[in-house]
Amino acid sequence: MKETPLSNCERRFLLRAIEEKKRLDGRQTYDYRNIRISFGTDYGCCIVELGKTRVLGQVSCELVSPKLNRATEGILFFNLELSQMAAPAFEPGRQSDLLVKLNRLMERCLRNSKCIDTESLCVVAGEKVWQIRVDLHLLNHDGNIIDAASIAAIVALCHFRRPDVSVQGDEVTLYTPEERDPVPLSIHHMPICVSFAFFQQGAYLLVDPNEREERVMDGLLVIAMNKHREICTIQSSGGIMLLKDQVLRCSKIAGVKVAEITELILKALENDQKVRKEGGKFGFAESIANQRITAFKMEKAPIDTSDVEEKAEEIIAEAEPPSEVVSTPVLWTPGTAQIGEGVENSWGDLEDSEKEDDEGGGDQAIILDGIKMDTGVEVSDIGSQDAPIILSDSEEEEMIILEPDKNPKKIRTQTTSAKQEKAPSKKPVKRRKKKRAAN
Amino acid sequence: MAGLELLSDQGYRVDGRRAGELRKIQARMGVFAQADGSAYIEQGNTKALAVVYGPHEIRGSRARALPDRALVNCQYSSATFSTGERKRRPHGDRKSCEMGLQLRQTFEAAILTQLHPRSQIDIYVQADGGTYAACVNAATLAVLDAGIPMRDFVCACSAGFVDGTALADLSHVEEAAGGPQLALALLPASGQIALLEMDARLHEDHLERVLEAAAQAARDVHTLLDRVVRQHVREASILLGD
């Protein structure tokens, strides 16, 4: 489906909030969302969650013949897919611009920076090399796909183990995982992308934009660095005009962020390694189950039920009798009758007798003989029969009741009987006869 | 290629240039009569040809028209004989798409699109040697030839870093050596960077120097392009008999 357009109000709201240095989720300008890394049961499979953005990374390997002009190097292949479950706007045919941009960025970040030693992937020069394939799938899009994807890619590569190979003369032996432990890839450094979103022609900048912020941004600057503060890739996109010192400042911020994220990655890898070695449970199922409530338990509270009956009788004796329920139908107009209680209605002729306080039946009309309530309900003099009666109350809007010709005296009032005096509700329609409850 | 010194002791590069020198640039505007604007540029051995059509009515789906701005459409293709090995697919592959996207972003920012609402400007670039800088320079000249108003020239240049020195305007040999490469597109008057792209590892401390070298080279390109444009206008006015 087509992407839902962002309304102007929302756009303005977001931009104003950013001008005041406020973000929707309460982060500071340079804060990242929570990063969570979980591993699957196979080596090389991981899910990275950056806030709500989720990317699944999977690494696989295969023995192939090398490229002709690079006979001694292995092959690295990256593929990022925006799956249709990630956002309603992603459809098989419709994503090309974004897809091209993301894929090229991933390729440049990971391949051109030579983070993996491709020479070590060579088995027999010119004949057999390892082809490492990294597949990234976007599972949920909540902004900043690039960062999450780069973290997923590098984590999956670090986590992956390829089968061991030994070459003796002309003989190549490929060991299965059961025969010999698989071997990790040799990774020189871990490049991680940090995205900066620019707003208002470069006046404001945010790190790790979420989906709403991405919609209103002017452009994006992506800097990929590793923890040794080497810049692997810089890419500015979106047609923003940058100044040189902005770029330098962003690179400094990126250095700090990358150091934090790299630490997180190393810790996650270490944890997983430990769990596997100790024989504990690992895999996606383990990482998900903890968040669900499977049982709801409440402590039993002791209650003393020894003299319940006596207490109940006391309560009943002291209570006032319940209000009577009128069972006779009340005829308002020919064709309109009412049985029982109900909210006061504001239609119809009020044909009933005048003084009927203490009635349990709902909408009897009562005359207020000029008595003022302490809530300040005033009743103007009941004038001529046809004139509308105005009840004014400081708390209420002005209400004018137009009466039919015949019954001038039937006006809507509030009872002043000694029952509870509750403040009138704001809207006349909703006023209930409080006397009911007190009876 | 082992043993190839990209920067000799005396400070000379492989092709005899100094660190901050540009390659020889030759440019012509108005090479095609039928297009609204066209230009051809040679930067060393890299040749790029750009053609501009527009502003004209939106072709294809009217729905893509923007109510307040013009739509800029860029396509990039590289000749099959341009790179070391013959390329089989001149356009449609990822690199060409990406180049087209980047060109579009650069020019959308530079062209005053508010002046031509609901219209479309097409820029087609074909490059031999496929570097971004030559494409952008060619496209700038072509857009100027077509008379489309722009904020400023968009001048691009590449830069690299070898042995502690920043090199400007990399040739193919220097690019293939695998060091860090920076491509920068600049609006010279304000110094604003329209597009910045960098590959391969460069330590953060050296970033400033490389940026500065690229910016300076872009400004040199600007003086050259400026001269070309004035020359072209002078020739055109002579022909018109002013």
Interface residues (C-beta under 8 A of the other chain):
Chain A: N69 S96 D97 V100 K101 N103 R104 R108 N112 S113 K114 G219 L221 M225 N226 H228 R229 E230 I231 C232 T233 I234 Q235 S236 S237 G238 G239 I240 M241 L242 L243 K244 V247 L248 S251 K252 G255
Chain B: E85 R94 K95 C97 E98 L101 Q102 Q105 T106 E108 A109 P180 L182 L187 S190 G191 Q192 I193 A194 L195 L196 E197 M198 D199 A200 R201 L202 H203 E204 D205 L207 E208 L211 E212 A215
